[in-house]
Amino acid sequence: MSRLCDVPGLPDLISKHGLEVFVETGYGNGDGIAYASKLGFSSLYSCDLKPPLRAIDNAEGAYLYFGYESAEFLRLVVPSLKSPTLFWLDAHFPEKFGAKGNSWPLPDELKAIAQKKWLDRDVIICDDIHCIQDPENPTREDGPGHDWEPVAGNIKDLISPFLATHTATLHEVSTGILVLAPR
């Protein structure tokens, strides 16, 4: 599991694309939204299946949705987003955190985001790419001893709806971070 602060060049991405809104799937312990609140976003959105263990401190403009699966949350929030947005998709493996839900919602999350108007201004960052068992995935991990389930499929199919407007960069840091940035 990567952290938002692990994303290479994140402050530059925010500045270059004029990102104003932050949306994350997977509140967890609040580290992601707490870090994002220091980066100058005007609005912050987060969701999780369970109420938080601790609330964020001093995060103005934060909207928290608890009890929602991540794709459901995105289908609810995405239509209202008009400003350039940073999406941090990290709602994976809820069973690790004592919750029940879709263990790999990334494809459904991306489908929900693909419906956003003016998507060509947004940055989408996907965590935990290491579990995608695509032979072309340099971050792939396999074998026993992991606390996550391997995921079938390939990265190319996952991101193909975005490639007309975005470039894809796979960072081999932490658990594999995929960045879709406007062309």
Backbone as a printed PyTorch tensor [residue, N CA C, xyz], in Angstrom:
tensor([[[  0.8410,  -1.1730,   0.0000],
         [  0.0000,   0.0000,   0.0000],
         [  0.8870,   1.2380,   0.0000]],

        [[  0.6890,   2.0540,  -0.9930],
         [  1.4280,   3.3080,  -1.0960],
         [  0.6760,   4.3940,  -0.3410]],

        [[  1.3540,   5.4840,  -0.1350],
         [  0.7290,   6.6560,   0.4610],
         [  0.7390,   7.7700,  -0.5790]],

        [[ -0.1690,   8.6980,  -0.4390],
         [ -0.2490,   9.8070,  -1.3870],
         [  1.0860,  10.5450,  -1.4740]],

        [[  1.7630,  10.6810,  -0.3680],
         [  3.0450,  11.3890,  -0.3730],
         [  4.1320,  10.6130,  -1.1090]],

        [[  3.8830,   9.3340,  -1.4650],
         [  4.8360,   8.5320,  -2.2350],
         [  4.7860,   8.8220,  -3.7330]],

        [[  3.7640,   9.5300,  -4.1880],
         [  3.5880,   9.7820,  -5.6250],
         [  4.6920,  10.7230,  -6.1110]],

        [[  5.5300,  10.2540,  -7.0270],
         [  6.6170,  11.1110,  -7.5280],
         [  6.0880,  12.3650,  -8.2180]],

        [[  6.6330,  13.5110,  -7.8390],
         [  6.2870,  14.7700,  -8.5050],
         [  4.8810,  15.2720,  -8.2700]],

        [[  4.2240,  14.8560,  -7.1990],
         [  2.8290,  15.2380,  -6.9830],
         [  2.6150,  16.7490,  -6.9310]],

        [[  3.3910,  17.5170,  -6.1690],
         [  3.1560,  18.9730,  -6.1730],
         [  3.2770,  19.5920,  -7.5670]],

        [[  4.1830,  19.0920,  -8.3890],
         [  4.3150,  19.6020,  -9.7540],
         [  3.0930,  19.2570, -10.6000]],

        [[  2.5580,  18.0420, -10.4370],
         [  1.3330,  17.6540, -11.1640],
         [  0.1760,  18.5850, -10.8000]],

        [[  0.0390,  18.8660,  -9.5150],
         [ -1.0470,  19.7270,  -9.0460],
         [ -0.9200,  21.1170,  -9.6540]],

        [[  0.2760,  21.6560,  -9.6200],
         [  0.5120,  22.9930, -10.1600],
         [  0.3450,  23.0310, -11.6770]],

        [[  0.9630,  22.1010, -12.3710],
         [  0.9330,  22.0760, -13.8380],
         [ -0.4860,  21.9960, -14.3870]],

        [[ -1.3410,  21.2170, -13.7350],
         [ -2.6950,  21.0010, -14.2540],
         [ -3.7500,  21.8280, -13.5210]],

        [[ -3.3340,  22.6920, -12.6130],
         [ -4.2700,  23.5760, -11.9230],
         [ -5.3370,  22.8150, -11.1420]],

        [[ -4.9400,  21.7320, -10.4990],
         [ -5.9060,  20.8820,  -9.7920],
         [ -6.4380,  21.6030,  -8.5630]],

        [[ -7.7520,  21.6260,  -8.4310],
         [ -8.4170,  22.3440,  -7.3480],
         [ -9.1480,  21.4400,  -6.3720]],

        [[ -9.5380,  20.2560,  -6.8310],
         [-10.3440,  19.3420,  -6.0220],
         [ -9.5830,  18.0380,  -5.8490]],

        [[ -9.6730,  17.4800,  -4.6500],
         [ -9.0500,  16.1930,  -4.3350],
         [-10.1490,  15.2030,  -3.9960]],

        [[-10.1000,  14.0210,  -4.6340],
         [-11.0540,  12.9550,  -4.3600],
         [-10.2650,  11.6800,  -4.1290]],

        [[-10.4900,  11.0470,  -2.9870],
         [ -9.8160,   9.7790,  -2.7190],
         [-10.8430,   8.7060,  -2.3950]],

        [[-10.4900,   7.4930,  -2.7630],
         [-11.2780,   6.3370,  -2.3520],
         [-10.4310,   5.5850,  -1.3380]],

        [[-10.9850,   5.3600,  -0.1960],
         [-10.2560,   4.6760,   0.8640],
         [ -9.6810,   5.6430,   1.8750]],

        [[-10.5020,   6.1550,   2.7670],
         [-10.0600,   7.0960,   3.8010],
         [ -9.0320,   6.4530,   4.7250]],

        [[ -9.2460,   5.1800,   5.0800],
         [ -8.3160,   4.4780,   5.9640],
         [ -8.1370,   5.2020,   7.2790]],

        [[ -6.9110,   5.5550,   7.5910],
         [ -6.6590,   6.2670,   8.8430],
         [ -6.5870,   7.7820,   8.6380]],

        [[ -6.9260,   8.2530,   7.4530],
         [ -6.9880,   9.6880,   7.1920],
         [ -5.7020,  10.3180,   6.7050]],

        [[ -4.6510,   9.5220,   6.5010],
         [ -3.3650,  10.0780,   6.0800],
         [ -3.4410,  10.7720,   4.7220]],

        [[ -4.1660,  10.1610,   3.7720],
         [ -4.2340,  10.7280,   2.4230],
         [ -4.9000,  12.0830,   2.4020]],

        [[ -6.0640,  12.1800,   3.0000],
         [ -6.7840,  13.4580,   2.9820],
         [ -6.0710,  14.4960,   3.8500]],

        [[ -5.4150,  14.0620,   4.9160],
         [ -4.6460,  15.0020,   5.7450],
         [ -3.4840,  15.5860,   4.9390]],

        [[ -2.7850,  14.7390,   4.1830],
         [ -1.6890,  15.2200,   3.3370],
         [ -2.2370,  16.1460,   2.2480]],

        [[ -3.3300,  15.7350,   1.6020],
         [ -3.9330,  16.5370,   0.5330],
         [ -4.3930,  17.8960,   1.0490]],

        [[ -4.8410,  17.9630,   2.2930],
         [ -5.3280,  19.2380,   2.8380],
         [ -4.2100,  20.2770,   2.9300]],

        [[ -2.9760,  19.8430,   2.9080],
         [ -1.8330,  20.7540,   2.9700],
         [ -1.3610,  21.1950,   1.5810]],

        [[ -1.9900,  20.6560,   0.5270],
         [ -1.5340,  20.9190,  -0.8400],
         [ -2.3370,  22.0000,  -1.5630]],

        [[ -3.2720,  22.6610,  -0.8730],
         [ -3.9620,  23.8000,  -1.4470],
         [ -5.2470,  23.5120,  -2.2050]],

        [[ -5.8340,  22.3440,  -2.0450],
         [ -7.0990,  22.0420,  -2.7160],
         [ -8.2400,  22.8400,  -2.0760]],

        [[ -9.2020,  23.2750,  -2.8920],
         [-10.3460,  24.0130,  -2.3500],
         [-11.3900,  23.0810,  -1.7550]],

        [[-11.4640,  21.8640,  -2.2620],
         [-12.4130,  20.8680,  -1.7530],
         [-11.7330,  19.5160,  -1.7090]],

        [[-12.0950,  18.7350,  -0.7040],
         [-11.5390,  17.3940,  -0.5390],
         [-12.6930,  16.4350,  -0.2740]],

        [[-12.6740,  15.2980,  -0.9620],
         [-13.7160,  14.2830,  -0.8020],
         [-13.0420,  12.9510,  -0.4950]],

        [[-13.6430,  12.2000,   0.4280],
         [-13.1060,  10.8860,   0.7650],
         [-14.2460,   9.9650,   1.1720]],

        [[-14.0120,   8.6660,   1.0090],
         [-15.0190,   7.6800,   1.4050],
         [-14.3370,   6.4800,   2.0360]],

        [[-15.1210,   5.7240,   2.7490],
         [-14.6620,   4.4460,   3.2630],
         [-15.8730,   3.6320,   3.6740]],

        [[-15.6700,   2.3380,   3.7570],
         [-16.7590,   1.4520,   4.1600],
         [-17.1020,   1.6050,   5.6370]],

        [[-16.1020,   1.9150,   6.4290],
         [-16.2870,   2.0190,   7.8730],
         [-16.0240,   3.4430,   8.3390]],

        [[-16.6140,   3.8270,   9.4770],
         [-16.2560,   5.1290,  10.0560],
         [-14.7730,   5.1420,  10.4040]],

        [[-14.1710,   6.3170,  10.4020],
         [-12.7270,   6.3980,  10.6280],
         [-12.3270,   6.0770,  12.0600]],

        [[-11.1070,   5.5790,  12.1990],
         [-10.5410,   5.3800,  13.5290],
         [-10.2180,   6.7240,  14.1590]],

        [[ -9.8400,   7.6820,  13.3180],
         [ -9.6010,   9.0390,  13.8010],
         [-10.0120,  10.0000,  12.6980]],

        [[-10.4910,  11.1400,  13.0980],
         [-10.9190,  12.1460,  12.1310],
         [ -9.7340,  13.0120,  11.7380]],

        [[ -9.8490,  13.6610,  10.5820],
         [ -8.7790,  14.5550,  10.1540],
         [ -8.8600,  15.8500,  10.9460]],

        [[ -7.7310,  16.4700,  11.1120],
         [ -7.6520,  17.7350,  11.8330],
         [ -7.5010,  18.8790,  10.8450]],

        [[ -8.2540,  19.9320,  11.0620],
         [ -8.0840,  21.1860,  10.3110],
         [ -8.1580,  21.0240,   8.8050]],

        [[ -9.0890,  20.2700,   8.3160],
         [ -9.2380,  20.1240,   6.8670],
         [-10.5170,  20.8400,   6.4330]],

        [[-10.3680,  22.1050,   6.0870],
         [-11.5130,  22.8720,   5.6090],
         [-11.9190,  22.3700,   4.2340]],

        [[-13.1930,  22.3940,   3.9580],
         [-13.6830,  21.9700,   2.6560],
         [-13.6620,  20.4740,   2.4500]],

        [[-13.6170,  19.6880,   3.5510],
         [-13.5770,  18.2250,   3.4340],
         [-14.9910,  17.6500,   3.5370]],

        [[-15.2820,  16.7260,   2.6480],
         [-16.5630,  16.0260,   2.6330],
         [-16.2740,  14.5380,   2.7570]],

        [[-16.7360,  13.9350,   3.8390],
         [-16.4350,  12.5380,   4.1280],
         [-17.6930,  11.6960,   3.9790]],

        [[-17.5750,  10.5950,   3.2630],
         [-18.6880,   9.6870,   3.0010],
         [-18.3220,   8.3120,   3.5540]],

        [[-18.9680,   7.9270,   4.6300],
         [-18.6790,   6.6290,   5.2300],
         [-19.8600,   5.6970,   5.0180]],

        [[-19.5590,   4.4150,   4.8470],
         [-20.5830,   3.4290,   4.5620],
         [-20.8330,   3.2400,   3.0770]],

        [[-19.9670,   3.7980,   2.2460],
         [-20.1050,   3.6960,   0.7930],
         [-18.9780,   2.8590,   0.2060]],

        [[-19.3250,   1.9890,  -0.7440],
         [-18.2980,   1.3590,  -1.5660],
         [-17.7380,   2.4620,  -2.4700]],

        [[-16.4900,   2.3220,  -2.8450],
         [-15.8060,   3.3950,  -3.5540],
         [-16.4500,   3.7580,  -4.8980]],

        [[-16.8370,   2.7720,  -5.6810],
         [-17.4440,   3.0770,  -6.9870],
         [-18.7960,   3.7650,  -6.8010]],

        [[-19.5500,   3.3480,  -5.8060],
         [-20.8320,   3.9910,  -5.4940],
         [-20.5950,   5.4580,  -5.1040]],

        [[-19.6140,   5.6880,  -4.2640],
         [-19.2420,   7.0450,  -3.8550],
         [-18.8770,   7.8930,  -5.0760]],

        [[-18.0620,   7.3510,  -5.9760],
         [-17.6610,   8.1060,  -7.1630],
         [-18.8480,   8.4060,  -8.0660]],

        [[-19.7450,   7.4500,  -8.2410],
         [-20.9390,   7.7090,  -9.0620],
         [-21.7870,   8.8200,  -8.4550]],

        [[-21.7440,   8.9560,  -7.1460],
         [-22.4900,   9.9960,  -6.4500],
         [-21.8140,  11.3640,  -6.5810]],

        [[-20.5050,  11.4130,  -6.4430],
         [-19.7690,  12.6710,  -6.3630],
         [-19.3250,  13.2050,  -7.7220]],

        [[-18.8840,  12.3520,  -8.6100],
         [-18.2780,  12.7830,  -9.8800],
         [-19.1700,  13.7430, -10.6770]],

        [[-20.4760,  13.5270, -10.8060],
         [-21.2710,  14.4580, -11.6120],
         [-21.2610,  15.9080, -11.1090]],

        [[-20.9780,  16.1130,  -9.8300],
         [-20.9810,  17.4720,  -9.2890],
         [-19.6280,  18.1770,  -9.4180]],

        [[-18.5990,  17.4730,  -9.8500],
         [-17.2540,  18.0470,  -9.9110],
         [-17.0620,  18.8210, -11.2100]],

        [[-16.8180,  20.1100, -11.0860],
         [-16.6450,  20.9700, -12.2580],
         [-15.2010,  21.4280, -12.4330]],

        [[-14.4260,  21.4320, -11.3760],
         [-13.0500,  21.9320, -11.4000],
         [-12.0700,  20.8090, -11.7000]],

        [[-10.8710,  21.1570, -12.1530],
         [ -9.8340,  20.1340, -12.3560],
         [ -9.5940,  19.3670, -11.0470]],

        [[ -9.5810,  18.0520, -11.1710],
         [ -9.6200,  17.1790, -10.0040],
         [ -8.4640,  16.1940, -10.0030]],

        [[ -7.9520,  15.9300,  -8.8070],
         [ -6.9930,  14.8540,  -8.5850],
         [ -7.7410,  13.7030,  -7.9360]],

        [[ -7.7350,  12.5590,  -8.6050],
         [ -8.3370,  11.3420,  -8.0570],
         [ -7.2210,  10.4450,  -7.5300]],

        [[ -7.3210,  10.0310,  -6.2740],
         [ -6.3710,   9.1030,  -5.6390],
         [ -7.1660,   7.8410,  -5.3310]],

        [[ -6.9490,   6.7950,  -6.1200],
         [ -7.7270,   5.5640,  -6.0190],
         [ -6.9590,   4.5370,  -5.1960]],

        [[ -7.4170,   4.3640,  -3.9540],
         [ -6.7030,   3.5210,  -2.9950],
         [ -7.6870,   2.7440,  -2.1140]],

        [[ -8.8100,   2.3450,  -2.6550],
         [ -9.8310,   1.6470,  -1.8590],
         [ -9.7310,   0.1420,  -2.0500]],

        [[ -8.5530,  -0.4030,  -1.8580],
         [ -8.3590,  -1.8110,  -2.1450],
         [ -8.2080,  -2.6250,  -0.8700]],

        [[ -8.6610,  -3.8510,  -0.9410],
         [ -8.4770,  -4.8490,   0.1160],
         [ -9.0970,  -4.4360,   1.4520]],

        [[-10.3960,  -4.1250,   1.4700],
         [-11.0310,  -3.6760,   2.7110],
         [-10.9700,  -4.7130,   3.8320]],

        [[-10.8690,  -5.9850,   3.4600],
         [-10.8070,  -7.0280,   4.4840],
         [ -9.5690,  -6.8730,   5.3690]],

        [[ -8.5230,  -6.2600,   4.8370],
         [ -7.3350,  -5.9800,   5.6540],
         [ -7.6640,  -5.0290,   6.7970]],

        [[ -8.7190,  -4.2370,   6.6030],
         [ -9.0770,  -3.2160,   7.5750],
         [-10.3690,  -3.5730,   8.3280]],

        [[-10.7520,  -4.8360,   8.2570],
         [-11.9220,  -5.2860,   8.9930],
         [-13.2520,  -4.9070,   8.3810]],

        [[-13.2860,  -4.6260,   7.0910],
         [-14.5300,  -4.2590,   6.4030],
         [-14.8050,  -5.2620,   5.2900]],

        [[-16.0550,  -5.3610,   4.9120],
         [-16.4380,  -6.2190,   3.7910],
         [-16.7650,  -5.3200,   2.6100]],

        [[-16.2980,  -5.7230,   1.4510],
         [-16.5530,  -4.9520,   0.2460],
         [-15.7680,  -5.5490,  -0.9000]],

        [[-15.9290,  -4.9730,  -2.0640],
         [-15.2170,  -5.4150,  -3.2560],
         [-13.7160,  -5.2610,  -2.9980]],

        [[-12.9700,  -6.3570,  -3.0640],
         [-11.5470,  -6.2810,  -2.7440],
         [-10.7260,  -5.5930,  -3.8380]],

        [[-11.2340,  -5.5050,  -5.0660],
         [-10.5150,  -4.8380,  -6.1540],
         [-11.4880,  -3.9950,  -6.9740]],

        [[-11.8790,  -2.8340,  -6.4530],
         [-12.8740,  -2.0030,  -7.1390],
         [-12.3020,  -1.0910,  -8.2170]],

        [[-10.9960,  -1.1460,  -8.4710],
         [-10.3760,  -0.2010,  -9.3940],
         [-11.0640,  -0.1350, -10.7640]],

        [[-11.4040,  -1.2490, -11.4130],
         [-12.0840,  -1.1260, -12.7120],
         [-13.4100,  -0.3580, -12.6180]],

        [[-14.1850,  -0.6100, -11.5760],
         [-15.4640,   0.0970, -11.4110],
         [-15.2460,   1.5700, -11.0640]],

        [[-14.2100,   1.8620, -10.2960],
         [-13.8880,   3.2530,  -9.9780],
         [-13.5320,   4.0180, -11.2510]],

        [[-12.6980,   3.4120, -12.0960],
         [-12.2970,   4.0760, -13.3350],
         [-13.4920,   4.2830, -14.2730]],

        [[-14.4040,   3.3340, -14.3050],
         [-15.6230,   3.4980, -15.1310],
         [-16.4390,   4.6880, -14.6390]],

        [[-16.5500,   4.8410, -13.3310],
         [-17.3050,   5.9710, -12.7750],
         [-16.6310,   7.2960, -13.1070]],

        [[-15.3160,   7.3440, -13.0060],
         [-14.5740,   8.5710, -13.3060],
         [-14.6520,   8.9050, -14.7940]],

        [[-14.6640,   7.8960, -15.6390],
         [-14.7150,   8.1140, -17.0950],
         [-15.9780,   8.8620, -17.5200]],

        [[-16.9910,   8.9220, -16.6640],
         [-18.2370,   9.6250, -16.9700],
         [-18.1550,  11.1250, -16.6770]],

        [[-17.0680,  11.5820, -16.0780],
         [-16.9510,  12.9840, -15.6690],
         [-16.8010,  13.9020, -16.8830]],

        [[-17.5350,  15.0150, -16.8430],
         [-17.3550,  16.0400, -17.8660],
         [-16.0060,  16.6990, -17.6380]],

        [[-15.3700,  17.1200, -18.6790],
         [-14.0740,  17.7950, -18.6370],
         [-13.0000,  16.9240, -17.9870]],

        [[-13.0770,  15.6410, -18.1960],
         [-12.1120,  14.6910, -17.6390],
         [-10.6960,  14.9580, -18.1340]],

        [[-10.5920,  15.5790, -19.2960],
         [ -9.2740,  15.8160, -19.8830],
         [ -8.4250,  16.8070, -19.0840]],

        [[ -8.9750,  17.3950, -18.0120],
         [ -8.2180,  18.3040, -17.1350],
         [ -7.7790,  17.6180, -15.8440]],

        [[ -8.2300,  16.3920, -15.6280],
         [ -8.0380,  15.7090, -14.3480],
         [ -6.8270,  14.7860, -14.3520]],

        [[ -6.2910,  14.5490, -13.1630],
         [ -5.2220,  13.5820, -12.9530],
         [ -5.7970,  12.4380, -12.1340]],

        [[ -5.5170,  11.2210, -12.5690],
         [ -5.9990,  10.0240, -11.8810],
         [ -4.7800,   9.2180, -11.4510]],

        [[ -4.7010,   8.9230, -10.1670],
         [ -3.5720,   8.1610,  -9.6410],
         [ -4.1120,   6.8910,  -8.9980]],

        [[ -3.5920,   5.7520,  -9.4280],
         [ -4.0430,   4.4430,  -8.9530],
         [ -2.9230,   3.7790,  -8.1590]],

        [[ -3.2710,   3.2880,  -6.9870],
         [ -2.3180,   2.6130,  -6.1160],
         [ -2.4690,   1.1000,  -6.2490]],

        [[ -1.5130,   0.3850,  -5.7040],
         [ -1.5350,  -1.0780,  -5.5960],
         [ -1.5360,  -1.7900,  -6.9490]],

        [[ -0.8430,  -1.2290,  -7.8980],
         [ -0.7620,  -1.8300,  -9.2330],
         [  0.0220,  -3.1460,  -9.1840]],

        [[  0.7910,  -3.3470,  -8.1370],
         [  1.6170,  -4.5530,  -7.9990],
         [  0.8220,  -5.8530,  -8.0210]],

        [[ -0.4600,  -5.7910,  -7.6830],
         [ -1.2260,  -7.0400,  -7.6210],
         [ -1.8370,  -7.4350,  -8.9680]],

        [[ -1.7630,  -6.5680,  -9.9810],
         [ -2.2610,  -6.9170, -11.3150],
         [ -1.2510,  -7.8750, -11.9510]],

        [[ -1.6840,  -9.0610, -12.2580],
         [ -0.7910, -10.1190, -12.7210],
         [ -0.5030, -10.0660, -14.2150]],

        [[ -0.4940,  -8.8950, -14.7750],
         [ -0.1480,  -8.6410, -16.1610],
         [  1.3450,  -8.9490, -16.3560]],

        [[  1.6950,  -9.8300, -17.2860],
         [  3.1140, -10.1280, -17.5140],
         [  3.9390,  -8.8900, -17.8830]],

        [[  3.2810,  -7.8570, -18.4280],
         [  3.9690,  -6.6130, -18.8030],
         [  4.0920,  -5.6350, -17.6340]],

        [[  3.5830,  -5.9990, -16.4710],
         [  3.5870,  -5.1130, -15.3090],
         [  4.8990,  -5.2580, -14.5380]],

        [[  5.7860,  -4.2520, -14.6040],
         [  7.0680,  -4.3720, -13.9060],
         [  6.9420,  -4.3090, -12.3900]],

        [[  5.7960,  -3.8810, -11.8770],
         [  5.6110,  -3.8190, -10.4310],
         [  4.9390,  -5.0740,  -9.8810]],

        [[  4.5970,  -6.0150, -10.7720],
         [  3.8460,  -7.2070, -10.3730],
         [  4.5830,  -8.0000,  -9.2960]],

        [[  3.8190,  -8.4090,  -8.3130],
         [  4.3210,  -9.3140,  -7.2840],
         [  3.4320, -10.5460,  -7.3140]],

        [[  4.0380, -11.6980,  -7.2070],
         [  3.2530, -12.9180,  -7.1380],
         [  3.9020, -13.8520,  -6.1420]],

        [[  3.2790, -14.9680,  -5.9560],
         [  3.8090, -15.9260,  -4.9880],
         [  3.0940, -15.8280,  -3.6570]],

        [[  3.3860, -16.7520,  -2.7610],
         [  2.6920, -16.8000,  -1.4750],
         [  3.1900, -15.7170,  -0.5120]],

        [[  2.4250, -15.5580,   0.5640],
         [  2.8680, -14.6860,   1.6380],
         [  2.3750, -13.2550,   1.5600]],

        [[  1.4340, -12.9610,   0.6870],
         [  0.9120, -11.5990,   0.5830],
         [ -0.4110, -11.4950,   1.3250]],

        [[ -0.7460, -10.2920,   1.7510],
         [ -2.0270, -10.0720,   2.4150],
         [ -3.0540,  -9.4810,   1.4510]],

        [[ -2.9140,  -9.7600,   0.1750],
         [ -3.8430,  -9.3400,  -0.8610],
         [ -3.9560, -10.4570,  -1.8800]],

        [[ -4.9900, -10.4190,  -2.6580],
         [ -5.2110, -11.4270,  -3.6930],
         [ -4.7110, -10.9140,  -5.0350]],

        [[ -3.9990, -11.7370,  -5.8020],
         [ -3.5970, -11.3190,  -7.1480],
         [ -4.8220, -11.0180,  -8.0100]],

        [[ -4.6830, -10.0830,  -8.9300],
         [ -5.7800,  -9.6510,  -9.7850],
         [ -5.4430, -10.0060, -11.2270]],

        [[ -6.3740, -10.6760, -11.8960],
         [ -6.1910, -11.0260, -13.3030],
         [ -6.4140,  -9.7860, -14.1680]],

        [[ -5.9540,  -9.8500, -15.3900],
         [ -6.1630,  -8.7580, -16.3270],
         [ -4.8640,  -8.0660, -16.6570]],

        [[ -4.9950,  -6.9670, -17.4090],
         [ -3.7900,  -6.2200, -17.7640],
         [ -4.0360,  -4.7230, -17.6430]],

        [[ -2.9670,  -4.0190, -17.4800],
         [ -3.0330,  -2.5830, -17.2550],
         [ -3.5650,  -1.8650, -18.4870]],

        [[ -3.1550,  -2.3080, -19.6660],
         [ -3.5700,  -1.6460, -20.9120],
         [ -5.0930,  -1.6030, -21.0490]],

        [[ -5.7620,  -2.7200, -20.7890],
         [ -7.2240,  -2.7350, -20.8760],
         [ -7.8550,  -1.8380, -19.8210]],

        [[ -7.2630,  -1.7990, -18.6520],
         [ -7.7780,  -1.0070, -17.5410],
         [ -7.7920,   0.4840, -17.8770]],

        [[ -6.7500,   0.9480, -18.5340],
         [ -6.6150,   2.3860, -18.7860],
         [ -6.9790,   2.8170, -20.2030]],

        [[ -7.3160,   1.8860, -21.0690],
         [ -7.5690,   2.2310, -22.4720],
         [ -8.6200,   3.3310, -22.6610]],

        [[ -9.6760,   3.4290, -21.8370],
         [-10.6410,   4.5110, -22.0510],
         [-10.0560,   5.9120, -21.8500]],

        [[ -8.8960,   6.0290, -21.2340],
         [ -8.3180,   7.3250, -20.9070],
         [ -7.1800,   7.7390, -21.8380]],

        [[ -6.7120,   6.8420, -22.6780],
         [ -5.4920,   7.0990, -23.4310],
         [ -5.6310,   8.1340, -24.5440]],

        [[ -6.8440,   8.4690, -24.9460],
         [ -7.0130,   9.5250, -25.9460],
         [ -6.7210,  10.9010, -25.3540]],

        [[ -6.9190,  11.0640, -24.0550],
         [ -6.7510,  12.3680, -23.4200],
         [ -5.6410,  12.4060, -22.3680]],

        [[ -5.1330,  11.2380, -21.9790],
         [ -4.1660,  11.1660, -20.8880],
         [ -2.9400,  10.3340, -21.2740]],

        [[ -1.8290,  10.6480, -20.6400],
         [ -0.6550,   9.7900, -20.7230],
         [ -0.6220,   8.9250, -19.4710]],

        [[ -0.0450,   7.7540, -19.5810],
         [  0.0380,   6.8370, -18.4480],
         [  1.4980,   6.6360, -18.0800]],

        [[  1.7930,   6.7960, -16.7940],
         [  3.1380,   6.5710, -16.2830],
         [  3.0400,   5.6320, -15.0900]],

        [[  3.7640,   4.5350, -15.1610],
         [  3.7900,   3.5780, -14.0610],
         [  5.0770,   3.7850, -13.2740]],

        [[  4.9240,   4.1360, -12.0160],
         [  6.0730,   4.3660, -11.1450],
         [  6.3300,   3.1070, -10.3220]],

        [[  7.5410,   2.6320, -10.3760],
         [  7.9210,   1.4360,  -9.6370],
         [  8.3770,   1.8280,  -8.2330]],

        [[  7.4940,   2.4680,  -7.5080],
         [  7.7320,   2.8380,  -6.1140],
         [  6.6570,   2.1860,  -5.2550]],

        [[  7.0080,   1.8970,  -4.0330],
         [  6.0830,   1.3120,  -3.0690],
         [  5.3640,   0.1180,  -3.7030]],

        [[  4.0290,   0.1630,  -3.7860],
         [  3.2810,  -0.9650,  -4.3320],
         [  2.8500,  -0.7430,  -5.7820]],

        [[  3.5280,   0.1390,  -6.4650],
         [  3.2070,   0.4240,  -7.8620],
         [  2.1540,   1.5090,  -7.9490]],

        [[  2.5210,   2.6280,  -8.5420],
         [  1.6150,   3.7720,  -8.6560],
         [  1.4760,   4.1200, -10.1340]],

        [[  0.2520,   4.1380, -10.6200],
         [ -0.0390,   4.4780, -12.0060],
         [ -0.6360,   5.8860, -12.0450]],

        [[ -0.0440,   6.7620, -12.8570],
         [ -0.5160,   8.1370, -12.9730],
         [ -1.0420,   8.3570, -14.3870]],

        [[ -2.2870,   8.7910, -14.4660],
         [ -2.8980,   9.2060, -15.7330],
         [ -2.9970,  10.7230, -15.6850]],

        [[ -2.2240,  11.4020, -16.5340],
         [ -2.1760,  12.8590, -16.5380],
         [ -2.6220,  13.3800, -17.8950]],

        [[ -3.2560,  14.5580, -17.9230],
         [ -3.6960,  15.1270, -19.1950],
         [ -2.5270,  15.3070, -20.1630]],

        [[ -2.8210,  15.0770, -21.4430],
         [ -1.7950,  15.2640, -22.4840],
         [ -1.4640,  16.7280, -22.6470]]])
